Every structure is written in structure tokens, then in C-alpha cells.
Amino acid sequence: MGNAQKGGPQARRAAMLCQNKRFWLYLDHRWRAKHHLTPDQYPNGTHQLAGATRWLRKACGIQSRAELDHNDDARAMLERIVADYQRWERQERMNDRVAGGERE
């Protein structure tokens, strides 16, 4: 059997996050803000499952999501990412209520 680390709850949490289309949209917004791009230059829908997974692994400094259950620094970064994403979602919901409808 080898030395491969098994993923646990944090790896599953990261997998679900990377499968979330709203998280993809968050990454698109984040990328535009970081690089001063317009939606025309970097449209919504650019990030998808593979890109979100690569981004998360790079941000957490890991090769595999399974490491999240065995690396305290990576797990702390995942917590920060989730908190930032949740903050963005709350702001988006508030903006939608103020605008009176759904936005994408």
C-alpha cells in the first residue's frame, strides 16, 4: 500500500468547495480585482472545477487535497479561503437585495 495520505473531512470540504459554481464565480471576481481586469477581459465562468482545484492547492501550498487533513498551515489557509468566500457571498446577497434582483 504506500505512504499516501488519506483525505478526511478537510479534503472532502475542499472538494465540495471546488465543485461549487458560486466558488468559481468568487474566484473570477477575485482574479479580476487582483489584476485590475474588467468582466470583458476576464468573464464570469472562466474558473471551473479544474481551475478551482489547482488554485486551492496552490493557495494552500499542497499537492493533494488529502494534505489538508495532515498539514496545519494548509488547513489554516483553507479556513481563511472559506471565510473570505463566505464574506464575499454575504456581500453579494446584500448587493442583490439592494439592487432588487439576481446578479451574476
C-alpha positions, -999 to 999 in steps of 0.1 A, spaced: 0 0 0 24 31 0 27 62 21 -1 81 5 -20 102 30 -57 96 32 -80 125 29 -105 132 56 -131 158 64 -110 188 53 -102 172 20 -139 165 14 -147 201 24 -122 214 -1 -136 190 -28 -171 203 -22 -159 239 -23 -141 234 -56 -173 218 -71 -194 248 -61 -202 270 -91 -206 300 -68 -170 295 -56 -159 295 -93 -176 329 -97 -159 341 -65 -125 332 -80 -134 350 -112 -142 382 -92 -111 378 -71 -89 374 -101 -104 404 -118 -98 426 -87 -63 413 -82 -53 420 -118 -74 451 -124 -94 434 -152 -129 441 -165 -155 414 -169 -150 417 -206 -113 409 -202 -119 380 -177 -155 369 -179 -176 351 -153 -173 313 -159 -136 313 -165 -128 293 -134 -144 259 -133 -136 226 -114 -101 220 -126 -90 257 -122 -106 260 -88 -89 228 -76 -55 240 -89 -60 274 -74 -69 259 -40 -39 235 -40 -15 264 -49 -31 288 -23 -27 261 4 8 251 -7 -2 214 -12 0 188 -40 -31 170 -29 -63 180 -10 -56 150 13 -28 170 28 -54 194 43 -61 168 70 -24 164 79 -9 199 75 -19 226 100 -7 255 78 -27 243 48 -58 237 69 -55 272 83 -53 286 48 -84 266 38 -102 282 68 -92 316 56 -103 309 20 -137 296 32 -141 327 54 -132 350 26 -156 332 2 -184 333 28 -178 371 33 -180 376 -5 -212 356 -6 -228 377 21 -218 408 3 -232 395 -30 -265 387 -13 -267 421 2 -259 437 -32 -287 416 -48 -312 428 -22 -302 464 -27 -304 460 -65 -337 442 -62 -328 411 -81 -304 384 -90 -270 393 -105 -242 371 -118 
